[in-house]
């Protein structure tokens, strides 16, 4: 209720599925970013070359 700004439980329940879907989308996007960063680090991307 607080997150969506609803004053009543009924209103919050109507839109709850939307918030859950958005939370899942955000979690998936964060997971994807972490995986990409981890893969870049493992492949040596961004490391300085030895002289």
PQR file with spaces between the fields and no chain letter, atoms N, CA, C, O and H, PARSE charges and radii, in Angstrom:
ATOM       1  N    UNK     1       0.824   -1.190    0.000 -0.4000 1.5000
ATOM       2  CA   UNK     1       0.000    0.000    0.000 -0.0000 2.0000
ATOM       3  C    UNK     1       0.871    1.259    0.000  0.5500 1.7000
ATOM       4  O    UNK     1       0.619    2.196   -0.757 -0.5500 1.4000
ATOM       5  N    UNK     2       1.878    1.271    0.839 -0.4000 1.5000
ATOM       6  CA   UNK     2       2.734    2.453    0.934 -0.0000 2.0000
ATOM       7  C    UNK     2       3.506    2.680   -0.359  0.5500 1.7000
ATOM       8  O    UNK     2       3.662    3.817   -0.804 -0.5500 1.4000
ATOM       9  H    UNK     2       2.083    0.510    1.454  0.4000 1.0000
ATOM      10  N    UNK     3       3.985    1.600   -0.959 -0.4000 1.5000
ATOM      11  CA   UNK     3       4.775    1.721   -2.188 -0.0000 2.0000
ATOM      12  C    UNK     3       3.957    2.320   -3.317  0.5500 1.7000
ATOM      13  O    UNK     3       4.450    3.174   -4.053 -0.5500 1.4000
ATOM      14  H    UNK     3       3.858    0.676   -0.598  0.4000 1.0000
ATOM      15  N    UNK     4       2.727    1.887   -3.462 -0.4000 1.5000
ATOM      16  CA   UNK     4       1.888    2.350   -4.559 -0.0000 2.0000
ATOM      17  C    UNK     4       1.059    3.580   -4.191  0.5500 1.7000
ATOM      18  O    UNK     4       0.440    4.191   -5.062 -0.5500 1.4000
ATOM      19  H    UNK     4       2.327    1.193   -2.864  0.4000 1.0000
ATOM      20  N    UNK     5       1.042    3.947   -2.908 -0.4000 1.5000
ATOM      21  CA   UNK     5       0.315    5.129   -2.482 -0.0000 2.0000
ATOM      22  C    UNK     5      -1.183    4.923   -2.326  0.5500 1.7000
ATOM      23  O    UNK     5      -1.959    5.874   -2.425 -0.5500 1.4000
ATOM      24  H    UNK     5       1.545    3.450   -2.200  0.4000 1.0000
ATOM      25  N    UNK     6      -1.594    3.675   -2.080 -0.4000 1.5000
ATOM      26  CA   UNK     6      -3.020    3.390   -1.920 -0.0000 2.0000
ATOM      27  C    UNK     6      -3.452    3.582   -0.477  0.5500 1.7000
ATOM      28  O    UNK     6      -2.732    3.228    0.456 -0.5500 1.4000
ATOM      29  H    UNK     6      -0.964    2.903   -2.000  0.4000 1.0000
ATOM      30  N    UNK     7      -4.630    4.144   -0.312 -0.4000 1.5000
ATOM      31  CA   UNK     7      -5.158    4.397    1.022 -0.0000 2.0000
ATOM      32  C    UNK     7      -5.915    3.194    1.578  0.5500 1.7000
ATOM      33  O    UNK     7      -6.077    3.075    2.793 -0.5500 1.4000
ATOM      34  H    UNK     7      -5.215    4.432   -1.070  0.4000 1.0000
ATOM      35  N    UNK     8      -6.378    2.303    0.707 -0.4000 1.5000
ATOM      36  CA   UNK     8      -7.156    1.164    1.185 -0.0000 2.0000
ATOM      37  C    UNK     8      -6.520   -0.154    0.750  0.5500 1.7000
ATOM      38  O    UNK     8      -5.813   -0.223   -0.256 -0.5500 1.4000
ATOM      39  H    UNK     8      -6.247    2.399   -0.280  0.4000 1.0000
ATOM      40  N    UNK     9      -6.790   -1.190    1.531 -0.4000 1.5000
ATOM      41  CA   UNK     9      -6.294   -2.515    1.197 -0.0000 2.0000
ATOM      42  C    UNK     9      -6.894   -2.995   -0.111  0.5500 1.7000
ATOM      43  O    UNK     9      -6.209   -3.635   -0.909 -0.5500 1.4000
ATOM      44  H    UNK     9      -7.364   -1.133    2.347  0.4000 1.0000
ATOM      45  N    UNK    10      -8.154   -2.698   -0.338 -0.4000 1.5000
ATOM      46  CA   UNK    10      -8.837   -3.125   -1.565 -0.0000 2.0000
ATOM      47  C    UNK    10      -8.116   -2.582   -2.804  0.5500 1.7000
ATOM      48  O    UNK    10      -7.860   -3.320   -3.756 -0.5500 1.4000
ATOM      49  H    UNK    10      -8.711   -2.178    0.310  0.4000 1.0000
ATOM      50  N    UNK    11      -7.798   -1.310   -2.781 -0.4000 1.5000
ATOM      51  CA   UNK    11      -7.102   -0.700   -3.919 -0.0000 2.0000
ATOM      52  C    UNK    11      -5.715   -1.333   -4.105  0.5500 1.7000
ATOM      53  O    UNK    11      -5.269   -1.562   -5.229 -0.5500 1.4000
ATOM      54  H    UNK    11      -8.006   -0.711   -2.008  0.4000 1.0000
ATOM      55  N    UNK    12      -5.059   -1.604   -3.003 -0.4000 1.5000
ATOM      56  CA   UNK    12      -3.732   -2.212   -3.089 -0.0000 2.0000
ATOM      57  C    UNK    12      -3.814   -3.608   -3.697  0.5500 1.7000
ATOM      58  O    UNK    12      -2.958   -3.974   -4.503 -0.5500 1.4000
ATOM      59  H    UNK    12      -5.421   -1.418   -2.090  0.4000 1.0000
ATOM      60  N    UNK    13      -4.803   -4.381   -3.337 -0.4000 1.5000
ATOM      61  CA   UNK    13      -4.953   -5.739   -3.849 -0.0000 2.0000
ATOM      62  C    UNK    13      -5.243   -5.748   -5.346  0.5500 1.7000
ATOM      63  O    UNK    13      -4.802   -6.654   -6.054 -0.5500 1.4000
ATOM      64  H    UNK    13      -5.498   -4.084   -2.682  0.4000 1.0000
ATOM      65  N    UNK    14      -5.966   -4.767   -5.829 -0.4000 1.5000
ATOM      66  CA   UNK    14      -6.291   -4.682   -7.254 -0.0000 2.0000
ATOM      67  C    UNK    14      -5.019   -4.550   -8.086  0.5500 1.7000
ATOM      68  O    UNK    14      -4.899   -5.150   -9.155 -0.5500 1.4000
ATOM      69  H    UNK    14      -6.324   -4.031   -5.254  0.4000 1.0000
ATOM      70  N    UNK    15      -4.079   -3.764   -7.587 -0.4000 1.5000
ATOM      71  CA   UNK    15      -2.861   -3.486   -8.348 -0.0000 2.0000
ATOM      72  C    UNK    15      -1.656   -4.302   -7.889  0.5500 1.7000
ATOM      73  O    UNK    15      -0.547   -4.086   -8.378 -0.5500 1.4000
ATOM      74  H    UNK    15      -4.176   -3.277   -6.720  0.4000 1.0000
ATOM      75  N    UNK    16      -1.852   -5.230   -6.964 -0.4000 1.5000
ATOM      76  CA   UNK    16      -0.746   -6.004   -6.426 -0.0000 2.0000
ATOM      77  C    UNK    16      -0.017   -6.800   -7.506  0.5500 1.7000
ATOM      78  O    UNK    16       1.211   -6.877   -7.496 -0.5500 1.4000
ATOM      79  H    UNK    16      -2.752   -5.405   -6.567  0.4000 1.0000
ATOM      80  N    UNK    17      -0.765   -7.391   -8.436 -0.4000 1.5000
ATOM      81  CA   UNK    17      -0.123   -8.184   -9.478 -0.0000 2.0000
ATOM      82  C    UNK    17       0.833   -7.353  -10.325  0.5500 1.7000
ATOM      83  O    UNK    17       1.869   -7.855  -10.760 -0.5500 1.4000
ATOM      84  H    UNK    17      -1.763   -7.329   -8.444  0.4000 1.0000
ATOM      85  N    UNK    18       0.500   -6.107  -10.558 -0.4000 1.5000
ATOM      86  CA   UNK    18       1.362   -5.222  -11.340 -0.0000 2.0000
ATOM      87  C    UNK    18       2.676   -4.985  -10.611  0.5500 1.7000
ATOM      88  O    UNK    18       3.743   -5.010  -11.224 -0.5500 1.4000
ATOM      89  H    UNK    18      -0.342   -5.700  -10.204  0.4000 1.0000
ATOM      90  N    UNK    19       2.599   -4.757   -9.318 -0.4000 1.5000
ATOM      91  CA   UNK    19       3.802   -4.530   -8.531 -0.0000 2.0000
ATOM      92  C    UNK    19       4.665   -5.789   -8.507  0.5500 1.7000
ATOM      93  O    UNK    19       5.890   -5.696   -8.590 -0.5500 1.4000
ATOM      94  H    UNK    19       1.732   -4.737   -8.821  0.4000 1.0000
ATOM      95  N    UNK    20       4.053   -6.950   -8.397 -0.4000 1.5000
ATOM      96  CA   UNK    20       4.804   -8.205   -8.383 -0.0000 2.0000
ATOM      97  C    UNK    20       5.499   -8.436   -9.721  0.5500 1.7000
ATOM      98  O    UNK    20       6.650   -8.869   -9.758 -0.5500 1.4000
ATOM      99  H    UNK    20       3.058   -7.026   -8.330  0.4000 1.0000
ATOM     100  N    UNK    21       4.805   -8.150  -10.814 -0.4000 1.5000
ATOM     101  CA   UNK    21       5.400   -8.305  -12.136 -0.0000 2.0000
ATOM     102  C    UNK    21       6.579   -7.346  -12.310  0.5500 1.7000
ATOM     103  O    UNK    21       7.606   -7.716  -12.879 -0.5500 1.4000
ATOM     104  H    UNK    21       3.869   -7.798  -10.784  0.4000 1.0000
ATOM     105  N    UNK    22       6.430   -6.140  -11.830 -0.4000 1.5000
ATOM     106  CA   UNK    22       7.504   -5.146  -11.937 -0.0000 2.0000
ATOM     107  C    UNK    22       8.701   -5.561  -11.090  0.5500 1.7000
ATOM     108  O    UNK    22       9.847   -5.432  -11.522 -0.5500 1.4000
ATOM     109  H    UNK    22       5.595   -5.840  -11.368  0.4000 1.0000
ATOM     110  N    UNK    23       8.437   -6.059   -9.882 -0.4000 1.5000
ATOM     111  CA   UNK    23       9.520   -6.536   -9.027 -0.0000 2.0000
ATOM     112  C    UNK    23      10.291   -7.656   -9.713  0.5500 1.7000
ATOM     113  O    UNK    23      11.520   -7.693   -9.654 -0.5500 1.4000
ATOM     114  H    UNK    23       7.506   -6.164   -9.531  0.4000 1.0000
ATOM     115  N    UNK    24       9.574   -8.567  -10.364 -0.4000 1.5000
ATOM     116  CA   UNK    24      10.226   -9.668  -11.073 -0.0000 2.0000
ATOM     117  C    UNK    24      11.069   -9.142  -12.232  0.5500 1.7000
ATOM     118  O    UNK    24      12.179   -9.621  -12.465 -0.5500 1.4000
ATOM     119  H    UNK    24       8.576   -8.537  -10.412  0.4000 1.0000
ATOM     120  N    UNK    25      10.548   -8.170  -12.945 -0.4000 1.5000
ATOM     121  CA   UNK    25      11.285   -7.571  -14.062 -0.0000 2.0000
ATOM     122  C    UNK    25      12.567   -6.904  -13.563  0.5500 1.7000
ATOM     123  O    UNK    25      13.626   -7.061  -14.171 -0.5500 1.4000
ATOM     124  H    UNK    25       9.647   -7.781  -12.755  0.4000 1.0000
ATOM     125  N    UNK    26      12.474   -6.170  -12.472 -0.4000 1.5000
ATOM     126  CA   UNK    26      13.642   -5.493  -11.901 -0.0000 2.0000
ATOM     127  C    UNK    26      14.680   -6.524  -11.451  0.5500 1.7000
ATOM     128  O    UNK    26      15.872   -6.365  -11.715 -0.5500 1.4000
ATOM     129  H    UNK    26      11.614   -6.042  -11.978  0.4000 1.0000
ATOM     130  N    UNK    27      14.226   -7.577  -10.775 -0.4000 1.5000
ATOM     131  CA   UNK    27      15.144   -8.617  -10.307 -0.0000 2.0000
ATOM     132  C    UNK    27      15.844   -9.296  -11.482  0.5500 1.7000
ATOM     133  O    UNK    27      17.046   -9.556  -11.418 -0.5500 1.4000
ATOM     134  H    UNK    27      13.258   -7.706  -10.561  0.4000 1.0000
ATOM     135  N    UNK    28      15.115   -9.583  -12.539 -0.4000 1.5000
ATOM     136  CA   UNK    28      15.713  -10.215  -13.715 -0.0000 2.0000
ATOM     137  C    UNK    28      16.739   -9.304  -14.385  0.5500 1.7000
ATOM     138  O    UNK    28      17.794   -9.767  -14.818 -0.5500 1.4000
ATOM     139  H    UNK    28      14.139   -9.372  -12.590  0.4000 1.0000
ATOM     140  N    UNK    29      16.434   -8.022  -14.468 -0.4000 1.5000
ATOM     141  CA   UNK    29      17.359   -7.069  -15.083 -0.0000 2.0000
ATOM     142  C    UNK    29      18.633   -6.934  -14.254  0.5500 1.7000
ATOM     143  O    UNK    29      19.731   -6.884  -14.809 -0.5500 1.4000
ATOM     144  H    UNK    29      15.578   -7.645  -14.116  0.4000 1.0000
ATOM     145  N    UNK    30      18.494   -6.876  -12.931 -0.4000 1.5000
ATOM     146  CA   UNK    30      19.669   -6.800  -12.066 -0.0000 2.0000
ATOM     147  C    UNK    30      20.518   -8.060  -12.186  0.5500 1.7000
ATOM     148  O    UNK    30      21.745   -7.987  -12.242 -0.5500 1.4000
ATOM     149  H    UNK    30      17.602   -6.917  -12.480  0.4000 1.0000
ATOM     150  N    UNK    31      19.868   -9.199  -12.226 -0.4000 1.5000
ATOM     151  CA   UNK    31      20.579  -10.467  -12.372 -0.0000 2.0000
ATOM     152  C    UNK    31      21.362  -10.499  -13.679  0.5500 1.7000
ATOM     153  O    UNK    31      22.506  -10.951  -13.712 -0.5500 1.4000
ATOM     154  H    UNK    31      18.871   -9.259  -12.181  0.4000 1.0000
ATOM     155  N    UNK    32      20.755  -10.028  -14.736 -0.4000 1.5000
ATOM     156  CA   UNK    32      21.413   -9.985  -16.037 -0.0000 2.0000
ATOM     157  C    UNK    32      22.642   -9.075  -16.000  0.5500 1.7000
ATOM     158  O    UNK    32      23.693   -9.425  -16.538 -0.5500 1.4000
ATOM     159  H    UNK    32      19.825   -9.661  -14.710  0.4000 1.0000
ATOM     160  N    UNK    33      22.513   -7.924  -15.374 -0.4000 1.5000
ATOM     161  CA   UNK    33      23.647   -7.001  -15.264 -0.0000 2.0000
ATOM     162  C    UNK    33      24.789   -7.623  -14.471  0.5500 1.7000
ATOM     163  O    UNK    33      25.955   -7.479  -14.840 -0.5500 1.4000
ATOM     164  H    UNK    33      21.660   -7.639  -14.937  0.4000 1.0000
ATOM     165  N    UNK    34      24.461   -8.308  -13.391 -0.4000 1.5000
ATOM     166  CA   UNK    34      25.485   -8.949  -12.564 -0.0000 2.0000
ATOM     167  C    UNK    34      26.197  -10.036  -13.363  0.5500 1.7000
ATOM     168  O    UNK    34      27.422  -10.145  -13.306 -0.5500 1.4000
ATOM     169  H    UNK    34      23.514   -8.425  -13.091  0.4000 1.0000
ATOM     170  N    UNK    35      25.439  -10.838  -14.105 -0.4000 1.5000
ATOM     171  CA   UNK    35      26.043  -11.900  -14.909 -0.0000 2.0000
ATOM     172  C    UNK    35      26.972  -11.322  -15.974  0.5500 1.7000
ATOM     173  O    UNK    35      28.059  -11.854  -16.197 -0.5500 1.4000
ATOM     174  H    UNK    35      24.444  -10.749  -14.151  0.4000 1.0000
ATOM     175  N    UNK    36      26.558  -10.244  -16.629 -0.4000 1.5000
ATOM     176  CA   UNK    36      27.388   -9.620  -17.661 -0.0000 2.0000
ATOM     177  C    UNK    36      28.682   -9.080  -17.060  0.5500 1.7000
ATOM     178  O    UNK    36      29.757   -9.255  -17.634 -0.5500 1.4000
ATOM     179  H    UNK    36      25.674   -9.812  -16.448  0.4000 1.0000
ATOM     180  N    UNK    37      28.579   -8.430  -15.917 -0.4000 1.5000
ATOM     181  CA   UNK    37      29.756   -7.880  -15.251 -0.0000 2.0000
ATOM     182  C    UNK    37      30.693   -8.993  -14.817  0.5500 1.7000
ATOM     183  O    UNK    37      31.908   -8.880  -14.981 -0.5500 1.4000
ATOM     184  H    UNK    37      27.706   -8.288  -15.451  0.4000 1.0000
ATOM     185  N    UNK    38      30.148  -10.060  -14.269 -0.4000 1.5000
ATOM     186  CA   UNK    38      30.954  -11.203  -13.839 -0.0000 2.0000
ATOM     187  C    UNK    38      31.665  -11.839  -15.027  0.5500 1.7000
ATOM     188  O    UNK    38      32.844  -12.183  -14.940 -0.5500 1.4000
ATOM     189  H    UNK    38      29.161  -10.152  -14.136  0.4000 1.0000
ATOM     190  N    UNK    39      30.947  -11.994  -16.133 -0.4000 1.5000
ATOM     191  CA   UNK    39      31.561  -12.597  -17.320 -0.0000 2.0000
ATOM     192  C    UNK    39      32.681  -11.727  -17.879  0.5500 1.7000
ATOM     193  O    UNK    39      33.711  -12.242  -18.314 -0.5500 1.4000
ATOM     194  H    UNK    39      29.989  -11.714  -16.204  0.4000 1.0000
ATOM     195  N    UNK    40      32.483  -10.412  -17.868 -0.4000 1.5000
ATOM     196  CA   UNK    40      33.528   -9.503  -18.340 -0.0000 2.0000
ATOM     197  C    UNK    40      34.764   -9.589  -17.449  0.5500 1.7000
ATOM     198  O    UNK    40      35.894   -9.600  -17.936 -0.5500 1.4000
ATOM     199  H    UNK    40      31.646   -9.994  -17.515  0.4000 1.0000
ATOM     200  N    UNK    41      34.537   -9.651  -16.148 -0.4000 1.5000
ATOM     201  CA   UNK    41      35.656   -9.735  -15.205 -0.0000 2.0000
ATOM     202  C    UNK    41      36.415  -11.047  -15.387  0.5500 1.7000
ATOM     203  O    UNK    41      37.644  -11.068  -15.320 -0.5500 1.4000
ATOM     204  H    UNK    41      33.619   -9.642  -15.752  0.4000 1.0000
ATOM     205  N    UNK    42      35.703  -12.119  -15.613 -0.4000 1.5000
ATOM     206  CA   UNK    42      36.342  -13.428  -15.795 -0.0000 2.0000
ATOM     207  C    UNK    42      37.123  -13.509  -17.100  0.5500 1.7000
ATOM     208  O    UNK    42      38.118  -14.228  -17.182 -0.5500 1.4000
ATOM     209  H    UNK    42      34.705  -12.102  -15.668  0.4000 1.0000
ATOM     210  N    UNK    43      36.684  -12.784  -18.113 -0.4000 1.5000
ATOM     211  CA   UNK    43      37.366  -12.836  -19.407 -0.0000 2.0000
ATOM     212  C    UNK    43      38.536  -11.859  -19.479  0.5500 1.7000
ATOM     213  O    UNK    43      39.241  -11.801  -20.487 -0.5500 1.4000
ATOM     214  H    UNK    43      35.875  -12.200  -18.046  0.4000 1.0000
ATOM     215  N    UNK    44      38.740  -11.091  -18.405 -0.4000 1.5000
ATOM     216  CA   UNK    44      39.863  -10.164  -18.370 -0.0000 2.0000
ATOM     217  C    UNK    44      39.557   -8.819  -18.984  0.5500 1.7000
ATOM     218  O    UNK    44      40.460   -7.997  -19.135 -0.5500 1.4000
ATOM     219  H    UNK    44      38.168  -11.138  -17.586  0.4000 1.0000
ATOM     220  N    UNK    45      38.327   -8.571  -19.341 -0.4000 1.5000
ATOM     221  CA   UNK    45      37.939   -7.289  -19.934 -0.0000 2.0000
ATOM     222  C    UNK    45      38.228   -6.161  -18.950  0.5500 1.7000
ATOM     223  O    UNK    45      37.866   -6.230  -17.775 -0.5500 1.4000
ATOM     224  H    UNK    45      37.592   -9.238  -19.219  0.4000 1.0000
ATOM     225  N    UNK    46      38.874   -5.142  -19.447 -0.4000 1.5000
ATOM     226  CA   UNK    46      39.127   -3.977  -18.627 -0.0000 2.0000
ATOM     227  C    UNK    46      40.431   -4.055  -17.848  0.5500 1.7000
ATOM     228  O    UNK    46      40.794   -3.098  -17.163 -0.5500 1.4000
ATOM     229  H    UNK    46      39.167   -5.086  -20.401  0.4000 1.0000
ATOM     230  N    UNK    47      41.144   -5.177  -17.938 -0.4000 1.5000
ATOM     231  CA   UNK    47      42.419   -5.269  -17.229 -0.0000 2.0000
ATOM     232  C    UNK    47      43.501   -4.585  -18.044  0.5500 1.7000
ATOM     233  O    UNK    47      43.463   -4.584  -19.275 -0.5500 1.4000
ATOM     234  H    UNK    47      40.849   -5.954  -18.495  0.4000 1.0000
ATOM     235  N    UNK    48      44.452   -4.013  -17.357 -0.4000 1.5000
ATOM     236  CA   UNK    48      45.564   -3.346  -18.030 -0.0000 2.0000
ATOM     237  C    UNK    48      46.541   -4.375  -18.561  0.5500 1.7000
ATOM     238  O    UNK    48      46.770   -5.418  -17.949 -0.5500 1.4000
ATOM     239  H    UNK    48      44.483   -4.014  -16.357  0.4000 1.0000
ATOM     240  N    UNK    49      47.108   -4.061  -19.705 -0.4000 1.5000
ATOM     241  CA   UNK    49      48.112   -4.928  -20.309 -0.0000 2.0000
ATOM     242  C    UNK    49      49.451   -4.700  -19.611  0.5500 1.7000
ATOM     243  O    UNK    49      49.783   -3.577  -19.229 -0.5500 1.4000
ATOM     244  H    UNK    49      46.922   -3.214  -20.202  0.4000 1.0000
ATOM     245  N    UNK    50      50.213   -5.781  -19.452 -0.4000 1.5000
ATOM     246  CA   UNK    50      51.541   -5.666  -18.858 -0.0000 2.0000
ATOM     247  C    UNK    50      52.493   -5.058  -19.885  0.5500 1.7000
ATOM     248  O    UNK    50      52.396   -5.345  -21.078 -0.5500 1.4000
ATOM     249  H    UNK    50      49.943   -6.693  -19.763  0.4000 1.0000
ATOM     250  N    UNK    51      53.401   -4.227  -19.419 -0.4000 1.5000
ATOM     251  CA   UNK    51      54.363   -3.571  -20.301 -0.0000 2.0000
ATOM     252  C    UNK    51      55.696   -4.228  -20.200  0.5500 1.7000
ATOM     253  O    UNK    51      56.641   -3.813  -20.871 -0.5500 1.4000
ATOM     254  H    UNK    51      53.480   -3.993  -18.450  0.4000 1.0000
